[in-house]
């Protein structure tokens, strides 16, 4: 297990522009990470975008 703490591990690229996205991001991989799944489900229930919330729940449920 890697216990480095918080650091910039990934570079986020906008698929439409091919440019690096500015700002701070945190990447989650729910496939192997129960904490990521829990965080995404929580987000899905809190977002005002109901379609996005539904899509996230369907996606994350594949890994449970």
N, C-alpha and C positions, 0 to 999 in steps of 0.2 A: 504494500500500500504506500502511496506517495503522500507524505504529510508536509508538503512545502508551504501550505497556507495559501493565501490569496496572491496571485501574481498574473501577469499578462501571458497566458499560455497560447491563446489563439488570436489570429487576425481575422476580422470579420470583413467579408467582401460582399458588396451589393451585387447580386446576380444580374440585375438589369443594367447597371452601369459599368461593372467590372472594377469599380473603385473601392478602396478601403473606406469603411464607414467610420465617421468620427464619433467620439463619445465613449462612454464606459459600458461594457457589456459583460454578462456572465453566462457562459455556455453550459447547458445541462444535457446530459446523455442518459435518458431514462431507461434505456435497455438494460443496463447493469447496475443502476444506482437507485435504491429504494428512496433515498432522500430526494433525488431529482423527481421521481414519480410523485411523491407527496407534494412537493413544491408546485409542480405543474397542475396537479388536480386542484390545489388550493387556488392557484391563479385562475384556473378555468371557472371556478365557482364565484370568483370575485370580479372578473372583468365585465364591463358593461356590454361588450361585444359578444352576444349570446351565440352567434354562429361560430366564432372563434373558440369560445368555451366548449361548445359541443364537439368541435373537431379535435380539440386537445384531449378531452376525455376519451374519445374513441381511439385516438392514436396511442395514448398512454396505456389504455386497457389491454392493448396487445402484449404488453410487457409484464403484466401482473399474473 
